[in-house]
Amino acid sequence: MDPRAEEAGNQATGGAGTPAAEEAGRPATEETGRPATEEASRRVSTLELFFDLVFVFTLTQLTVLLASDLSFSTAARVALIFVVLFWMYGAYAYLTNQVPPDRPSRRILLLLGMGAFLVCALAIPRAFDDGGVVFGLGFLAVVLVHSALYTREHGRDVVWYAVPNSLAALAVTAAGLFDGPRADGLWLLALLLQFVTPFFAEHGPRRRGGREAAALRSQLGALDPAHFVERHGLLLIVAFGESVIAIGIGIGDRPLTADLFVGAFLALALAGALWWTYFVRDEHGAEAAFTATPPDRRWRLAMNAYYYAFLPMLLGIAYCAAGVKKTLGHLTEQLHTGPALALAGGVALFLAGDVAFRSVLRLWPVTFRAVAVPVAAATALLGVRLSAVAELLALVAVLVVMLGAEARWSPCRPASRPGGGPS
């Protein structure tokens, strides 16, 4: 990073004399006893992983909600709840990248944030009924704890994040007081407030302090690439773990027959192929892409790759898990439309998100994965007209052929823009 950009980033935080390494979420060398270069590649802490485990419980609850009523309206509400929740998860992941939980006060606040997410998760099944206010208050606590932690890095500039996020939480809380379109409208208002928050974050401090846009973008992009990529990869692997748990829940207390084991192994093979899709190729390429991207462009890259593109990937896992729960007990039967669409649509949604992820980071190729999206979605017809086993076999085959063709004809390579990092 250019020293002038570091100096501008320090001024943007309002903290005179703060070392540049500390601004990027890395404790000063004299505090840790290690060189600053070591801090640049710090690992995800066990407390952050603990936080992710609690957050993924919200995804589990959403899967339960969807499995209880596999309809388009429930699927839409599941998506709406998760989009709102994942915004604040991303905010915490970004925050702990810059403000690591390496002090008792930060750890206590992060534990409080975990408790608030747990309240949200427990209220999810009734978030659009009598539990809406409880969900909203839990979400408001998530926002307030995040804002308190953010003051450690951005000082008074936290107002540009805290105000729109708090208004979004209040809109969700108010939605719990209404039913029908009014409640849905307030949820959409919360979503809109979250989507405009990056605009305030990027332009608000400049309007107040007359700072250069490049300095603000460098401040926002002062991320540790290795930690940021690893953090989201761990979130994804925990989500895959929840999809494996869905296999056991789907089997329940049914007799352990040969057919049941075939279905269970097919569901595991499906989860394994989805794991392969991201972790064998995408993760290392993503870290290289972030490292090659200048700080003033890294923040937007993080938003596009690990929020907008990651959303359909995680939702796809949840939908697929709901389909597995409803499928394993009816392997040789024709499926109803809901379970068949949840299973195939979940895989297609994951692949669509991965295509977007790769496109944002310029990780080629994407052609085979883009072609696999509609093919995976079409396998729902096999579930409806033939059987659940036929659909599971087809989905595994689609992914295996996609990965095999990609490895054979298109070796993965990150592409960089001239004079800068990936777009």
C-alpha positions in Angstrom: 0.0 0.0 0.0 1.3 3.4 -0.9 2.5 5.4 2.2 0.4 8.4 1.2 -2.7 6.2 1.0 -1.9 4.8 4.4 -1.6 8.3 5.8 -4.9 9.3 4.3 -6.6 6.2 5.7 -5.3 7.1 9.1 -6.7 10.6 8.9 -10.0 9.2 7.7 -10.4 7.3 11.0 -10.1 10.4 13.1 -7.4 8.8 15.2 -4.2 10.8 15.0 -1.0 8.8 15.1 -2.6 5.4 14.7 -0.3 3.0 12.9 -1.3 1.9 9.5 -1.1 -1.8 10.4 -3.5 -1.2 13.3 -5.9 0.5 10.9 -6.1 -2.7 8.8 -7.1 -4.6 11.9 -3.6 -5.8 12.7 -2.3 -5.0 16.2 0.9 -2.9 16.3 4.2 -4.9 16.4 5.0 -3.7 19.9 1.7 -5.0 21.2 2.1 -8.5 19.7 5.8 -9.0 19.6 5.5 -10.2 16.0 6.5 -8.4 12.8 3.7 -6.6 10.9 4.2 -9.0 8.0 3.1 -11.9 10.1 0.0 -10.1 11.2 -1.0 -9.6 7.6 -1.8 -13.3 7.2 -3.4 -14.0 10.6 -5.8 -16.9 10.8 -9.5 -16.9 11.7 -9.8 -17.1 15.5 -11.7 -19.8 17.3 -14.1 -17.1 18.6 -14.9 -16.0 15.1 -15.6 -19.7 14.1 -17.8 -20.0 17.2 -19.6 -16.9 16.0 -20.1 -18.5 12.6 -21.5 -21.7 14.2 -24.2 -19.6 16.0 -25.0 -17.7 12.8 -25.4 -20.9 10.7 -28.0 -21.9 13.2 -30.2 -19.2 11.6 -29.6 -21.0 8.3 -30.7 -24.3 9.9 -33.8 -22.6 11.2 -34.6 -21.3 7.8 -34.3 -24.8 6.4 -36.7 -26.1 9.0 -39.1 -23.3 8.2 -39.0 -24.1 4.4 -39.2 -27.8 5.0 -42.5 -27.3 7.0 -44.1 -25.6 4.0 -42.4 -26.1 0.6 -44.3 -23.3 -1.2 -43.1 -20.3 -3.2 -44.4 -17.9 -0.6 -42.4 -19.6 2.2 -39.3 -19.8 -0.1 -39.6 -16.0 -0.8 -39.9 -15.2 2.9 -36.9 -17.5 3.8 -34.9 -15.6 1.2 -36.0 -12.2 2.6 -35.1 -13.2 6.2 -31.7 -14.5 5.2 -30.8 -11.5 3.0 -31.5 -9.2 6.0 -29.6 -11.4 8.4 -26.6 -12.1 6.1 -26.1 -8.3 5.7 -25.2 -8.1 9.4 -23.1 -11.3 9.3 -21.1 -9.7 6.5 -20.8 -6.6 8.6 -19.4 -8.6 11.5 -17.0 -10.5 9.2 -15.7 -7.2 7.8 -15.5 -5.8 11.3 -13.5 -8.6 12.9 -11.1 -8.5 9.9 -10.2 -4.9 10.9 -10.8 -5.2 14.6 -9.8 -8.7 15.7 -11.3 -10.0 18.9 -7.9 -10.1 20.7 -9.0 -8.1 23.8 -11.5 -9.0 26.6 -13.8 -6.0 25.8 -14.0 -7.0 22.1 -14.6 -10.6 22.9 -17.4 -9.8 25.3 -19.1 -7.6 22.7 -18.7 -10.3 20.1 -20.3 -12.8 22.5 -23.2 -10.4 23.0 -23.6 -10.2 19.2 -23.7 -14.0 19.1 -26.4 -14.0 21.7 -28.4 -11.5 19.7 -28.1 -13.7 16.6 -29.3 -16.7 18.7 -32.4 -14.7 19.6 -33.1 -14.1 15.9 -32.5 -17.8 15.1 -34.9 -19.0 17.7 -37.6 -16.5 16.5 -37.2 -17.4 12.8 -40.0 -20.0 12.6 -42.5 -17.3 13.8 -40.8 -14.2 12.3 -43.9 -13.5 10.2 -46.3 -14.4 13.0 -46.3 -13.7 16.7 -42.5 -13.9 17.0 -41.8 -11.0 14.7 -41.2 -8.4 17.4 -38.8 -10.7 19.2 -36.9 -11.3 16.0 -36.8 -7.6 15.4 -35.5 -6.8 18.9 -32.8 -9.5 18.5 -31.8 -8.0 15.2 -31.7 -4.5 16.7 -29.3 -5.9 19.4 -27.1 -7.4 16.6 -26.9 -3.9 15.0 -26.2 -2.1 18.3 -23.4 -4.4 19.3 -21.8 -4.2 15.9 -22.0 -0.4 16.0 -20.3 -0.4 19.4 -17.5 -2.6 18.1 -17.1 -0.4 15.0 -16.3 2.7 17.0 -12.9 1.0 17.9 -11.9 1.3 14.2 -13.9 4.1 12.6 -14.7 6.4 15.6 -17.4 8.9 14.9 -17.8 7.7 11.3 -19.7 4.7 12.7 -22.8 6.9 12.4 -22.9 6.3 8.7 -23.3 2.6 9.3 -25.2 2.6 12.6 -28.1 4.9 11.6 -29.3 3.1 8.4 -28.7 -0.3 10.0 -30.6 0.6 13.1 -33.5 2.0 11.0 -33.6 -1.3 9.1 -33.7 -3.2 12.4 -36.6 -0.9 13.6 -38.4 -1.6 10.3 -38.1 -5.4 10.9 -39.3 -4.9 14.5 -42.3 -2.9 13.3 -43.1 -5.6 10.8 -43.8 -7.9 13.7 -46.8 -5.7 14.6 -48.5 -6.2 11.3 -49.7 -9.0 9.0 -49.7 -9.5 5.2 -48.6 -6.8 2.8 -47.7 -4.2 5.4 -45.3 -6.6 7.2 -43.8 -7.6 3.8 -43.4 -4.0 2.9 -41.6 -3.2 6.1 -39.2 -6.1 5.5 -38.5 -4.7 2.0 -37.9 -1.3 3.5 -35.3 -2.9 5.8 -33.7 -4.4 2.8 -33.6 -1.1 0.9 -32.0 0.6 3.9 -29.3 -2.0 4.0 -28.6 -1.7 0.3 -28.1 2.1 0.6 -25.8 1.8 3.6 -22.6 1.4 1.5 -23.4 4.7 -0.2 -23.5 6.5 3.1 -20.4 4.7 4.2 -18.5 5.8 1.2 -19.8 9.3 0.8 -21.0 10.4 4.3 -17.6 11.0 5.9 -16.4 12.9 2.8 -19.4 15.3 3.0 -18.7 16.0 6.6 -14.9 16.2 6.6 -14.1 17.1 3.0 -11.9 13.9 2.6 -10.7 12.6 -0.7 -12.8 9.7 -2.1 -9.6 7.7 -2.7 -8.7 7.9 1.0 -12.1 6.8 2.1 -12.1 3.9 -0.3 -8.6 2.9 0.9 -9.8 3.0 4.5 -12.9 0.8 3.7 -10.7 -1.6 1.7 -8.0 -2.0 4.4 -8.8 -5.7 4.6 -6.6 -8.7 5.3 -7.3 -10.8 2.1 -6.3 -14.2 3.6 -8.4 -13.8 6.7 -11.4 -12.4 4.8 -11.4 -15.3 2.3 -10.8 -17.9 5.0 -13.6 -16.5 7.2 -16.2 -16.9 4.5 -14.8 -20.3 3.4 -15.3 -21.5 7.0 -18.9 -20.2 7.0 -19.5 -22.2 3.8 -18.1 -25.4 5.2 -20.2 -25.1 8.3 -23.2 -24.6 6.1 -22.3 -27.8 4.2 -22.1 -29.5 7.6 -25.7 -28.5 8.3 -26.7 -30.0 5.0 -25.2 -33.3 6.0 -27.2 -33.1 9.3 -30.3 -32.8 7.0 -29.5 -36.4 5.8 -29.9 -37.8 9.3 -33.0 -35.7 10.0 -34.5 -36.9 6.7 -33.9 -40.5 7.6 -35.3 -40.1 11.1 -36.3 -43.5 12.7 -36.9 -45.3 9.4 -35.5 -48.8 9.0 -31.9 -48.9 7.8 -32.6 -50.5 4.4 -30.3 -50.7 1.4 -32.4 -48.1 -0.4 -32.0 -45.7 2.4 -28.2 -46.0 2.4 -28.2 -45.4 -1.3 -30.1 -42.2 -0.9 -28.0 -41.1 2.0 -24.8 -41.6 0.1 -26.2 -39.8 -3.0 -27.1 -36.9 -0.8 -23.6 -36.9 0.7 -22.1 -37.1 -2.8 -24.2 -34.1 -3.8 -22.9 -32.1 -0.9 -19.3 -33.3 -1.6 -19.6 -32.2 -5.3 -20.8 -28.7 -4.2 -17.9 -28.6 -1.7 -15.5 -29.4 -4.6 -17.0 -26.7 -6.7 -15.9 -24.0 -4.4 -13.0 -25.2 -2.3 -10.9 -27.0 -4.8 -10.7 -24.1 -7.2 -12.4 -20.9 -6.1 -10.9 -20.2 -2.6 -7.2 -20.0 -3.5 -8.1 -17.9 -6.6 -10.2 -15.6 -4.6 -7.4 -14.9 -2.1 -5.0 -14.2 -5.0 -7.5 -11.8 -6.6 -8.1 -9.9 -3.4 -4.3 -9.6 -2.7 -3.8 -8.2 -6.2 -6.5 -5.6 -5.9 -5.6 -2.2 -4.6 -7.2 -1.2 -1.3 -9.3 1.5 -2.8 -11.1 -1.1 -5.0 -11.0 -4.0 -2.5 -14.1 -3.0 -0.5 -16.4 -3.0 -3.5 -14.9 -6.3 -4.6 -15.6 -7.7 -1.2 -19.2 -6.5 -1.3 -19.8 -8.0 -4.8 -18.1 -11.3 -4.2 -18.8 -12.1 -0.6 -22.2 -10.5 -0.1 -24.2 -10.3 -3.4 -22.7 -13.5 -4.9 -22.4 -15.5 -1.7 -26.1 -14.9 -0.9 -27.5 -17.3 -3.6 -24.7 -19.9 -2.7 -25.8 -20.1 1.0 -29.5 -19.9 0.1 -28.9 -22.7 -2.4 -27.5 -24.9 0.4 -30.5 -24.2 2.6 -33.0 -25.0 -0.2 -31.1 -28.1 -1.1 -31.1 -29.3 2.5 -34.8 -28.8 2.8 -35.3 -30.8 -0.3 -33.1 -33.6 1.1 -35.1 -33.7 4.3 -38.3 -34.2 2.3 -36.7 -36.7 -0.2 -34.9 -39.4 1.7 -38.0 -40.9 3.1 -39.6 -41.3 -0.4 -36.6 -42.4 -2.5 -38.5 -44.7 -4.9 -41.6 -42.5 -5.2 -42.4 -39.7 -7.4 -41.8 -36.4 -5.6 -44.3 -33.5 -5.1 -43.3 -30.3 -6.9 -42.1 -28.6 -3.7 -39.3 -31.1 -2.7 -38.2 -31.7 -6.3 -37.9 -27.9 -6.9 -36.1 -27.4 -3.6 -33.5 -30.0 -4.4 -32.8 -29.1 -8.0 -33.4 -25.3 -7.4 -31.0 -25.3 -4.5 -28.2 -26.8 -6.5 -29.0 -24.4 -9.5 -29.0 -21.4 -7.1 -25.7 -22.4 -5.6 -24.1 -22.7 -9.1 -25.6 -19.4 -10.2 -24.1 -17.7 -7.2 -20.7 -19.4 -7.9 -20.8 -18.2 -11.5 -21.4 -14.6 -10.2 -18.6 -15.1 -7.6 -16.2 -16.2 -10.3 -17.2 -13.5 -12.7 -16.7 -10.7 -10.1 -13.2 -12.0 -9.2 -12.4 -12.9 -12.8 -11.7 -16.5 -12.1 -12.0 -18.4 -15.3 -13.7 -20.4 -16.6 -17.4 -19.9 -15.9 -18.9 -21.4 -19.0 -19.3 -25.0 -17.8 -20.9 -23.8 -14.5 -23.2 -21.4 -16.3 -24.4 -24.2 -18.6 -24.9 -26.5 -15.6 -27.4 -24.0 -13.9 -30.4 -24.7 -16.1 -29.5 -28.4 -16.5 -29.5 -28.8 -12.7 -32.8 -27.0 -12.4 -34.3 -29.2 -15.1 -33.6 -32.4 -13.0 -36.7 -31.5 -10.9 -38.7 -33.0 -13.8 -37.0 -36.4 -13.1 -38.1 -36.2 -9.4 -41.7 -35.3 -10.3 -42.1 -37.9 -13.1 -39.7 -40.7 -12.1 -38.4 -40.8 -8.5 -36.3 -39.0 -5.9 -33.4 -41.4 -6.6 -33.4 -40.4 -10.3 -33.2 -36.7 -9.4 -30.4 -37.2 -6.9 -28.4 -39.3 -9.4 -28.9 -36.7 -12.1 -27.8 -33.9 -9.9 -24.6 -35.7 -8.9 -24.0 -36.6 -12.5 -24.4 -32.9 -13.6 -21.9 -31.7 -11.1 -19.4 -34.5 -11.8 -19.5 -33.9 -15.5 -19.2 -30.1 -15.0 -16.2 -30.5 -12.8 -14.6 -33.1 -15.0 -15.0 -31.1 -18.2 -13.7 -28.0 -16.5 -10.6 -29.8 -15.2 -10.0 -31.4 -18.6 -10.5 -28.4 -20.9 -10.2 -25.2 -18.9 -7.6 -25.0 -16.2 -8.5 -22.4 -13.6 -6.6 -19.2 -13.7 -7.2 -15.7 -12.2 -7.3 -12.9 -14.7 -6.1 -9.5 -13.6 -6.8 -6.1 -15.2 -3.8 -4.2 -16.5 -2.4 -2.1 -13.8 -4.6 -3.4 -11.0 -6.4 -6.3 -9.5 -9.4 -8.2 -10.7 -12.6 -6.3 -11.2 
